[in-house]
Amino acid sequence: MDALEDRIRRLIVETLNLEDISAGEIDPEEALFGEGLGLDSIDALEIGVELQKTFGVKIDTQDENLSSYFSSVRALAKFVSRQLEQAS
C-alpha cells in the first residue's frame, strides 16, 4: 500500500503542478481538501481523471461515498486498490 500511496502523492503533485510542496511532504492521512492540503473541486476532478487514466479505475460520480474516497491519499489508495482487485 505504501508504494501505491507514494504513486498517488506523486500523481497529485504532478497533475496539479504543485510547486510549493513535494510528494514526500504530503502526509497520507492529511485531508486533501479544506484545512488539509487545501485542494478544491476542480483539483478533485483533475485528480479523478488522472486516476482513471493511470490506473484504469472507474469513478462513479453518483456514488454517495465518493467524497470519502478523496478525503486523503490513504483513502484514495484504498479506493484504487479495491477497484483494481475487483477488476482482476
N, C-alpha and C positions, 0 to 999 in steps of 0.2 A: 504494500500500500504506500510505503514511503516513496518509492520510485514514481508511482502514479501521482502522488501529491506534488512531488518536485516538478514533474512534467506539466501539471496543471498550473503551478505557480509561474513557470516559465511562459506558458501559453498566455496567461493573464497579462504579464508584463509586456510580452511581445505584441499581443493583439491590441492592447490599449496604449502602446507606446509610452509606458510609464517611465519617465526619465529620472525621477527623484527617489525611486525605490528599486531594489534588486529583488529577484525572485527569492533569494535566500532570506530576505528580511520579512517576508510575509509569513506570519505565524499560521499554521494550518487550521488553528481553532479561531483565528481572528475573524470577526464579522467582515464580510466583503462590502456591505452597504451601511449607510448611516454613520454611526460613531466609529466604526472599524476603519476599513480601508477607504471608505467614502465614495464608493462607486455609485452610479445611478442606473436607471432603467435602460438607457442607451448602451451603457457598458455591459449590462446583463445580456442584452440582445447580441452584441458583438461576441461576447464570450460563448453564448449558446451556439451561434453559427459556427464559430471556430471549433467548439467541442464536437459538433456534428460532422464537420469536415475531417477533423483529426482522428476521431475515434469511431466514427460511423454510428454514433448513438442517435436515438430518436428522442426529441424533446416535445412532449405533448403540452401545448400552451394551455390546454383546458384542465390539466392535472392540478387538483387542489393542493398538492404538496410541492408544487414547483418552487415556491419561494424558499421552502426549507432545503431543497436540493442546492440552491445557490447561496445558502447562508454563510458558508465558509469553504475553504479549499478542501478540508477533510470531508465535508458533506458532499461536495462535488465529486471527489474521488470515490466515495461510496456509491454515489449515483451512477457514475460511469462504470465502475466495477460490476455493479448489479446488471446494468444494461448489457455489458459485454458477456457476462455469464449467461444471460437469458438468450442471447443471440447464438451462442455456441451449442 
